[in-house]
Amino acid sequence: MQEYEYEYAEFIYYTPGNLDREGQLWPVRAGRSLAKPNYRVGPKRIECYSLHFVYEGRVGLNYGDQHIELQKGDLFCLFPDQTYHYYIIPAEAPLQMNWLALDGSRVMPLLKLAGLVPEQPAAPGKVTSRVQAALERILGAMTRYEQWDPAVSLELEGQICELLAGLMPEAFPKVSPSPSGWVSQCMEFMNLHATEGITVQQVASLAGVHRSYFTSAFTSQVGVSPQKYIQSIRMGKAKRLLAETEATITEIALSLGYPNLYTFTRAFKSYYKSSPLHTRTAGDG
């Protein structure tokens, strides 16, 4: 660490590359700080998001017309274009903080999930051993960084996500099932996984409701049963693959989650009243 007017500190810098910007999440700078008795910063504004992790001691934070006092195990975040002033509060242990500044369009939504917003920039008790370990890995990777490298970029993005995941609640509060809300989520799940052999029971479990209630509510809102909805997705993809690709009918059958050609052909004929081969030959798209 180098000595400065208010602290002993180590500063680590990072310059993002195209891969970082495509990921919309990257570090700007980071560091470690051991405060002197006259430690104070600001009032100031920054252009990125700066997370400060209190390892020892106590610190006071002023933001807007609010004031909060933090101690070991707490953290606070400085948000862009907000005025902050923070300073040491006398304590038995000297103030020691590590910090990490982030940028990118993904940062704000992720911080919000962790409960950090400009109106509430502090999070008591969040600096757990898991968070400390993730932060140390980030600082280590940034220290090793000499010139931009795609492997380092991906490593840092993963480590930052791990750090932010450690700040989020272990379980988000569950909302009472509401058909208008979970039916659309189930439809999205079915559209994504229909060719993977999912069952109606699996989708009902995702919604957190009994299968019979799920089937009734889904059918009422969508107009078809869950089973028929899944079938329509698979059949739609089957017809597209027959028309737009040169894949064999067996390949299409297995790609759509059918166990064999016979089962697929029977399902296709039942749905379209025509065999897959005839549909392809006739060019019936």
C-alpha positions in Angstrom: 0.0 0.0 0.0 1.1 3.6 -0.7 0.6 6.4 1.8 -1.8 9.2 0.9 -3.1 12.2 2.9 -6.0 10.3 4.4 -5.1 6.7 4.0 -2.8 3.9 3.0 -4.2 2.4 -0.1 -3.7 0.2 -3.1 -5.4 1.1 -6.4 -6.0 -1.4 -9.2 -7.3 -0.4 -12.6 -8.9 -2.2 -15.5 -9.7 -1.1 -19.1 -12.6 -3.0 -20.6 -12.5 -4.5 -24.1 -15.2 -5.4 -26.6 -16.1 -8.6 -24.8 -16.6 -6.8 -21.5 -18.9 -4.2 -23.2 -20.9 -6.9 -24.9 -21.4 -8.5 -21.5 -22.5 -5.1 -20.2 -20.7 -5.7 -16.9 -17.1 -5.0 -16.1 -14.8 -3.6 -13.3 -13.4 -0.1 -13.6 -11.1 0.0 -10.6 -10.7 -1.6 -7.2 -8.5 -1.4 -4.1 -7.7 -1.8 -0.5 -7.7 1.0 2.1 -6.4 1.4 5.6 -7.7 4.7 6.9 -5.8 7.3 8.9 -7.4 9.0 11.9 -8.4 12.0 9.7 -9.9 9.8 6.9 -12.6 11.5 4.9 -13.8 11.5 1.2 -15.9 14.0 -0.5 -18.4 15.5 -0.9 -18.0 14.0 -4.4 -19.7 12.3 -7.3 -18.6 9.4 -9.5 -19.6 8.1 -12.9 -19.8 4.4 -12.1 -21.0 2.1 -9.2 -18.6 1.8 -6.4 -19.1 -1.0 -3.7 -17.3 -0.4 -0.4 -16.8 -3.4 1.9 -16.1 -2.6 5.6 -13.6 -5.2 6.9 -12.8 -3.4 10.2 -13.7 -0.3 12.1 -16.6 2.1 11.5 -17.5 4.6 8.8 -20.1 7.3 8.4 -21.9 7.9 5.1 -23.8 11.0 4.1 -26.0 10.9 1.0 -28.6 13.4 0.1 -30.0 14.5 3.5 -29.5 11.1 5.0 -26.8 9.8 7.3 -25.9 6.2 8.2 -23.1 4.7 10.3 -21.6 1.4 9.2 -19.3 -1.1 10.8 -17.4 -4.4 10.2 -19.4 -6.7 7.9 -21.4 -3.9 6.3 -21.2 -2.4 2.8 -22.3 0.6 0.9 -22.6 1.6 -2.7 -21.9 4.9 -4.4 -24.2 5.4 -7.4 -23.5 7.6 -10.4 -24.4 11.3 -10.3 -25.2 11.2 -6.6 -23.3 13.3 -4.0 -21.6 11.3 -1.2 -19.4 12.1 1.8 -18.0 9.4 4.0 -15.5 9.5 6.8 -14.0 7.5 9.7 -15.8 7.1 13.0 -13.5 6.5 15.9 -13.4 2.9 17.0 -11.2 0.3 18.6 -10.1 -1.1 15.3 -8.9 1.2 12.5 -11.1 1.6 9.5 -10.2 -0.9 6.8 -12.2 -1.2 3.5 -11.9 -3.0 0.2 -13.7 -1.5 -2.7 -14.8 -2.4 -6.3 -16.1 0.0 -8.9 -18.3 -1.4 -11.7 -19.8 -0.2 -14.9 -22.2 -1.5 -17.6 -25.9 -1.5 -18.1 -26.4 -4.8 -16.1 -25.0 -3.3 -12.9 -28.0 -1.3 -11.7 -30.5 -4.2 -12.2 -28.2 -6.6 -10.3 -27.6 -4.2 -7.5 -31.4 -3.7 -7.2 -31.8 -7.4 -6.8 -29.3 -7.3 -4.0 -31.4 -4.5 -2.3 -29.0 -1.7 -3.1 -30.6 1.4 -4.7 -29.7 5.1 -4.6 -32.4 5.7 -1.9 -30.9 2.8 0.2 -27.2 2.5 -0.6 -26.1 0.5 2.5 -26.5 -3.2 3.3 -25.7 -4.2 6.9 -24.1 -7.6 7.5 -23.6 -8.5 3.8 -19.8 -8.8 3.9 -19.9 -12.6 4.6 -17.0 -15.0 4.1 -18.5 -15.9 0.7 -18.5 -12.3 -0.4 -15.0 -11.7 0.9 -13.7 -14.7 -1.0 -15.3 -13.6 -4.2 -14.0 -10.1 -3.8 -10.5 -11.3 -3.2 -10.6 -13.4 -6.4 -11.7 -10.3 -8.4 -8.9 -8.2 -6.9 -6.4 -11.0 -7.6 -7.5 -11.3 -11.3 -7.4 -7.5 -11.7 -3.9 -7.4 -10.1 -2.6 -10.0 -12.6 -4.1 -8.1 -15.5 -1.5 -6.4 -17.7 -3.2 -6.1 -21.1 -6.7 -7.0 -22.2 -7.3 -10.7 -22.5 -10.6 -12.5 -23.4 -10.0 -15.2 -20.8 -9.4 -12.6 -18.0 -12.6 -10.7 -19.2 -14.7 -13.9 -18.9 -13.1 -14.7 -15.5 -13.9 -11.3 -14.1 -17.5 -11.3 -15.4 -18.1 -14.7 -13.7 -16.5 -13.5 -10.5 -18.4 -10.3 -10.4 -21.7 -12.3 -10.9 -20.6 -14.6 -8.0 -20.0 -11.6 -5.8 -23.3 -10.0 -6.6 -25.1 -13.3 -6.1 -23.6 -13.5 -2.6 -25.3 -10.1 -1.8 -28.7 -11.3 -2.8 -31.3 -12.8 -0.4 -31.1 -16.5 0.1 -34.7 -16.7 -1.0 -36.9 -14.1 -2.5 -40.4 -13.8 -1.0 -42.9 -15.9 -2.8 -46.0 -14.4 -4.3 -49.4 -16.2 -4.0 -50.1 -17.9 -7.3 -52.1 -15.7 -9.7 -53.2 -17.2 -13.0 -52.7 -13.9 -14.8 -49.1 -13.9 -13.7 -47.8 -17.5 -13.8 -49.6 -18.7 -17.0 -47.5 -16.5 -19.2 -44.4 -17.7 -17.4 -45.4 -21.3 -17.9 -46.0 -20.6 -21.6 -42.5 -19.2 -21.9 -41.1 -22.3 -20.1 -43.1 -24.6 -22.5 -41.9 -22.7 -25.6 -38.3 -23.1 -24.5 -38.4 -26.7 -23.3 -41.3 -28.4 -25.3 -38.8 -30.5 -27.3 -37.1 -31.9 -24.2 -39.9 -34.2 -23.0 -41.3 -32.0 -20.3 -44.6 -33.1 -18.7 -47.6 -31.1 -17.6 -46.8 -32.0 -14.0 -43.4 -30.4 -14.3 -44.9 -27.2 -15.6 -47.5 -27.3 -12.8 -44.7 -27.7 -10.3 -43.0 -24.6 -11.8 -46.2 -22.6 -11.2 -46.4 -24.0 -7.6 -50.0 -25.2 -8.0 -51.8 -28.6 -8.2 -51.8 -30.2 -11.7 -55.6 -30.2 -12.0 -55.9 -26.5 -11.0 -53.0 -25.6 -13.4 -54.8 -27.5 -16.2 -58.1 -25.7 -15.6 -56.6 -22.2 -15.3 -54.3 -22.7 -18.3 -57.1 -24.0 -20.5 -59.4 -21.2 -19.4 -56.8 -18.5 -20.3 -55.1 -20.0 -23.3 -58.0 -21.8 -24.9 -56.2 -25.2 -25.1 -55.0 -27.6 -22.5 -51.3 -27.6 -21.5 -50.8 -30.9 -23.2 -52.2 -29.7 -26.5 -50.2 -26.5 -26.2 -46.9 -28.5 -25.8 -48.0 -30.6 -28.7 -48.7 -27.5 -30.9 -45.2 -26.2 -30.2 -43.6 -29.5 -31.2 -45.7 -29.9 -34.3 -45.1 -26.3 -35.4 -41.3 -26.9 -35.1 -41.7 -30.2 -36.9 -43.4 -28.6 -39.9 -40.8 -25.9 -40.1 -37.9 -28.4 -40.0 -39.5 -30.4 -42.7 -39.9 -27.3 -44.9 -36.7 -25.4 -44.2 -34.1 -28.1 -43.5 -32.7 -31.2 -45.1 -32.8 -33.2 -41.8 -34.1 -36.7 -42.1 -37.5 -37.4 -40.6 -35.8 -39.6 -38.0 -33.5 -36.7 -37.1 -36.5 -34.4 -36.7 -38.3 -36.9 -34.6 -35.4 -37.3 -32.2 -34.6 -33.6 -32.1 -38.2 -32.9 -31.0 -38.0 -35.3 -28.1 -39.9 -38.2 -29.6 -38.4 -41.6 -28.7 -38.5 -43.0 -32.2 -39.7 -42.4 -35.8 -42.9 -44.4 -35.3 -44.1 -42.3 -32.4 -43.4 -39.0 -34.1 -45.0 -40.1 -37.4 -48.2 -41.2 -35.6 -48.4 -37.9 -33.6 -47.7 -35.9 -36.8 -50.4 -37.7 -38.8 -52.9 -37.3 -35.9 -52.2 -33.5 -35.7 -52.0 -32.6 -39.4 -53.9 -35.5 -41.1 -50.9 -36.1 -43.3 -47.6 -38.0 -42.9 -44.3 -36.1 -42.4 -43.0 -37.5 -45.7 -46.1 -36.4 -47.6 -45.9 -33.0 -46.1 -42.3 -32.5 -47.1 -42.9 -33.9 -50.6 -45.9 -31.7 -51.1 -44.1 -28.7 -49.8 -46.9 -28.0 -47.4 -45.3 -25.3 -45.3 
